[in-house]
Every structure is written in structure tokens, then in C-alpha cells.
Amino acid sequence: MLNAMQVQVQMQKKLKVGVLGCGVISQAAHLEACARAANVQLQAICDVAPDLVENMNHKYRPNRAYTDYDAMLADPEVEAVVIGIADQFHVPMAAKALQAGKHVLVEKPLGVTIEECVELEALARSTNLTVQVGNMKRFDPGIAYARTFIQEEMGEMLALKAWYCDSTYRYTVTDNVMPVMVSSDAARKPEGNPKLDKQRYYMMTHGSHLVDTARFLGGEIESVHAWHTQRFGAYNWLCTVEYANGTAGQLDLTVAVRMDWHEGFQVYGEHGSVIGKTYNPWLFKASEVEVFSAKDGIYRKPLGADAHFYKLQLEGFADTVLNGAPMRGASLYDGVQNMRAMVAIARSVDSGGKVNLADVTGAV
């Protein structure tokens, strides 16, 4: 047990972080998280676009600013790297950081193929470094509360339903609540334009959240049977999942519904149930979660006042690195399994049948 002095020392320690990427996700989330996190110091920023670096350097005042990733990795003061760049660069840049001896928090999805994710997992095992995947919804206080109830009070799970439905009105909301973005013609983009393949892009971008929440609450997914419909510019996946614990599940990914943002989950169990409504992430509002316990016949609903998910995620990552605290975020294993689930859904849509996660390879 820690004494008062040890606790104070832990509270004073700060993880010195370098942020790779000064584009949209870093401007909207990671740089502000670094500024707000109690146990993090923004040591450096890096982007190949000099004008982005100049703008973010002026706003956030890191100790160093780089346009060369290798130079930032060579900085002995940088202890960890937050990777907030295009999906296609996640694995190679995370691997570089590990080889340079840096801890890594990498945006979701972990990568673009199962094979590269598995290779990164193997590399990480050969080091003594922490790697966390940026599925920040695990730090939504409502979702975290739901998981605790499921694991500690609900008993055996009967069924889980979860949905993630982006809205045609989401940009009206996000344009008002997100920071005004700074762009650059010098920003590095992946070859081609991955966003043109909407079916794949929506699964990777939004499906990675849905699958991770389904696994976070329900446990390991063994197989999926999915259907996909595309009409009037909307994409819909309905998916039946089989969990390793014998639970059945249903997942709904729709982009975009003609209504407000619609995301949430229902879980039925032996001694209770959980209902959750999740809000547009840029509102930084905790999921509205209500649990019912058959043991006392009472409904409970947490407040979740602090719901800056990216700040909480970064603080949890830093706590693991600095103090050896158990990882509360998504691990590399979670990142690989989420990738397997998304690929399995894509394969099931193509084949029309059930697909086991253990059998899939390749990309969505």
C-alpha cells in the first residue's frame, strides 16, 4: 500500500508525450487532451506540414516542434508517442516508436490488415513498452459503469444489442462544437483516397467503435453473421454475433440515419439489465446509462460529470506507463480482435454465411 508521500510523488510525475500528426483528430482531441491531462506534459509535436506545426506550436506551446518523425523519436525527453494520423500509417509509425523505445497510444483502428496488426503485436511483446489503442469510448463514464455492473452484479449474460448510427445532421452539430480546424496542402495523405470506398471507410471508422463497445461489454466474439444494405446514400449493417460465453448479440451500424445521432446498447442478464444511450462524441457528454438490479429492485443512473474521453484516455495511458497501473483502455490484443471482427463482418456480407473470427485474414 502506498504511503502519503509515495502518492504525492505519483501525482507529481508527468509523462512526456510527443504527438504525431497535427491534423483533424489531434486538433479536435489529442492536443487538447495533453493540455488538460493532470499527469501528462506535451513535450513535442510533429507533422510533415510546416504550417500545421507552426499553428499548433503557437497554440499549445510544446517544448519542441518537429517536421521529421525520426527527429522526434530521437528526442530523449519524449517518453511516449500519441499517433493521430491516417489509418494506413498507424502500424508503421507505431513500430518505429517501439523500435525507438517509446510507449505508444495509437488511434483506432489499430491498422488496415489483420497481418500488420499481428506483426505489431509480436514486436510489442519483444519490448517492455506499453501500447494502447485509442478506443476512447471505454473511458466514457457511463459505458465504464455499465461494464462494472455487468461484470460484478448482473450475473450471467443473456443477450446484448448495440448500435452505432451516425446522423445526417452530425456535421451541423460538430461544426458548432469542435474547434475551427486548420488544414494544410502539405499534409501527408495515403495513396489513392481510401475514403472513396464508403463501405470500407464507414466500417473502419465507425464499426471499430461499435465492435469495441460490443467486446468491452460482452466479451470475446467468436463468430458473426452479417447483412449489408445500401440505399439512398445510406449504408446499413445488421449483424448477429456469437460470444465465447454463449451469449447472443445483435449489432447495427448505420451511416447515416435520418434523425439525431443514435448510439447505445441494451444488455439482459441473470440478475438485472442495462440500457445505454451514447451521445455524439464531440459533445463530451457521458452516456446516459440506467441499470436495474433484481437483487434490490432498484434502477440506478450515474452522472458521469467528467466525460472528456480523450483526456481520461490519456491519463489512463500515462498512469499505466508511469505507475504500472492496469490498462483500462484497449490493448494491442483488443486492437487485433477488433480488426478480426470487422474483417469477419465484411467476409460474412460477401459470403452470406456465418464467419468465425479465427478464420479470417486480410483487410475489410
C-alpha positions, 0 to 999 in steps of 0.5 A: 500500500502506498504511503502519503508521500509515495502518492504525492510523488505519483501525482507529481510525475508527468509523462512526456508525450510527443504527438504525431500528426497535427491534423483533424483528430489531434486538433479536435482531441489529442492536443487538447487532451495533453493540455488538460491531462493532470499527469501528462506534459506535451513535450513535442509535436510533429507533422510533415506540414510546416504550417500545421506545426507552426499553428499548433506550436503557437497554440499549445506551446510544446517544448519542441516542434518537429517536421521529421518523425525520426527527429522526434523519436530521437528526442530523449525527453519524449517518453511516449508517442500519441499517433493521430494520423491516417489509418494506413500509417498507424502500424508503421509509425507505431513500430518505429516508436517501439523500435525507438523505445517509446510507449505508444497510444495509437488511434483506432483502428489499430491498422488496415490488415489483420497481418500488420496488426499481428506483426505489431503485436509480436514486436510489442511483446519483444519490448517492455513498452506499453501500447494502447489503442485509442478506443476512447469510448471505454473511458466514457463514464457511463459505458465504464459503469455499465461494464462494472455492473455487468461484470460484478452484479448482473450475473450471467449474460443473456443477450446484448444489442448495440448500435452505432448510427451516425446522423445526417445532421452530425456535421451541423452539430460538430461544426458548432462544437469542435474547434475551427480546424486548420488544414494544410496542402502539405499534409501527408495523405495515403495513396489513392483516397481510401475514403472513396470506398464508403463501405470500407471507410464507414466500417473502419471508422465507425464499426471499430467503435461499435465492435469495441463497445460490443467486446468491452461489454460482452466479451470475446466474439467468436463468430458473426453473421452479417447483412449489408444494405445500401440505399439512398446514400445510406449504408446499413449493417445488421449483424448477429454475433456469437460470444465465447460465453454463449451469449447472443448479440445483435449489432447495427451500424448505420451511416447515416440515419435520418434523425439525431445521432443514435448510439447505445446498447441494451444488455439482459442478464441473470440478475438485472439489465442495462440500457445505454444511450451514447451521445455524439462524441464531440459533445463530451457528454457521458452516456446516459446509462440506467441499470436495474438490479433484481437483487434490490429492485432498484434502477440506478443512473450515474452522472458521469460529470467528467466525460472528456474521453480523450483526456481520461484516455490519456491519463489512463495511458500515462498512469499505466506507463508511469505507475504500472497501473492496469490498462483500462483502455484497449490493448494491442490484443483488443486492437487485433480482435477488433480488426478480426471482427470487422474483417469477419463482418465484411467476409460474412456480407460477401459470403452470406454465411456465418464467419468465425473470427479465427478464420479470417485474414486480410483487410475489410 
